[in-house]
Amino acid sequence: MRWNTSRERLRRLDEVLESVQRTADETPAPVLVEGRNDERALATLGIEAETVRISGNGRSLAETAERVSRRYEEAILLTDWDPKGNELKSKMKPLLEAHGVAPRTSHRKRLRDLTAKEIYDIESLPQQRTRMVSETRQ
């Protein structure tokens, strides 16, 4: 039973990651992350989408939202699911909407639901995926 559960969770994680890439390509939409480590994690996972750091970029959240609105009508909001990430999501979502950008948060929710018992941030996703692959081989 554990093998099937691990395999299913890995399959679902991969589906979410593929969906992030597909959405970023087709919409087009940038992926909004907290910092540089999150950008690296997404690249490690094979996501080749434009990323925008919303924390530590020298700009206010409002300015970041305004800059995103100059080029995009939608954005994928992928903050961590820790208290800081939850707060950033809660602040950034209405700022994007106020600038006419539709924030997509479903990928974040799905990632959180799949991994919340083990990790709480985007930068840990590559290691988590590696653990999940390992579990399917046991």
N, C-alpha and C positions, 0 to 999 in steps of 0.2 A: 504493500500500500504506500509506504513512504516513497519508494522509487517513482511510482506513478504521480504522486503529489509533487515531488521535486521536479520531475520532468514537465509537468503541467505548468508549474510556476515559472520555470525557465522559458518555456514556450510563450507564456503570456508576457514575460518581461521583454523578450525579443520582439513580440508584436507591438508593444508600446514604443520601443525604441525605433522600430521601422516606421511606425505611425508618425513619430516626431519628424523623422527625415522626410517622409512623404508629404506631410502637412507643410513643412518648411519649404519644400520644393514647389508644390502645387499651388499654394495660396498666393503668392509667397509670403512667408512670415519669418521674422527673426526669432531666435530662441533667447529669451531673457533669463539670465542666470545671475547669481549673486557675485561670483568672483572668478578669478583666473583659474583656480583649481577646478571649478565646475566646467569651464571651457575645455580644459585639458581632459577631464573625464569623458565628456561627450565625444571629443575627438578620438580618444582611446577606444570608445565603443563604436566608432565608425560613423558618427553623425557629422556630416559635412554641411552644416548649415551656418548661416551668419549668426553669431552670438553677440549679444549686447550685455555688458556687465552693468548691473543696476546698483551695485554697492562698490565703493572704493574706486570709482571712475572719475572722481573730482567734480561730479555734477550732482545736483539735487535730483530727487526722484521725479519732480515735476519737469525739470529740464530734460531728463532722460526720456520721459513720456512724450514730450513735445518733439524731441529729435526723432524718435521712432515714428511719430505721426507724419513726419515729412516724407517718409518713403513707404510706409506700410499702412494697410487698413486692418491688419490682424497681427497679433504677436502671441507666441507660445510662452507662457509664464511658467518657468521651471525653477522656482525657489525651493530651498530645502524645506523639509517638513518638521523642523525644530521650531522653538518659539520665535527666534529671529526671522527665519524664513516665512513663518506664518504671518508675522507682522508686516514684513516687506510685501508679501502677496496682498494682504488686506489694504495696504496703502497704495500699491502700484496699480491694482486693478481699477479703482475708480479714476485714477489719474489718466490711465490709458483711455478709458471710456470717455472722459471729458475732452480728450483730444481726438475723438473719433476713431480710436483703435479698438477693435474687439479683442479682448484678452482671452486666450484659450487656456483653461486651467485643467482640462480633463486628463491630459497626459500626466500632470503632476499628481493628481488624485489617484490615478491608476498605479503610478510608481509607488506612491506612499502606501496604498493598499497592499501591494505585492511585497513590500520590503520593510514596513514600519516596525516589525518586531526585531529586525536585525540592524538596520541602518536608519539614519534620519537626514541624510544629505546626498546631494547629487555627486559630489566628489568621491563618494564611497561606492558608487554603482559599478565601476569596473571590477573591483575586488569582490563585491557581492555576486556579480554574474559569474566570476571564476569559481566562487564557492558553490554556486548553484550547479554549474557544470560538473564540478567534482562530486556533488551529492548524487547526480544522476548516474554516475559510474559506479557507485557503491553497491 
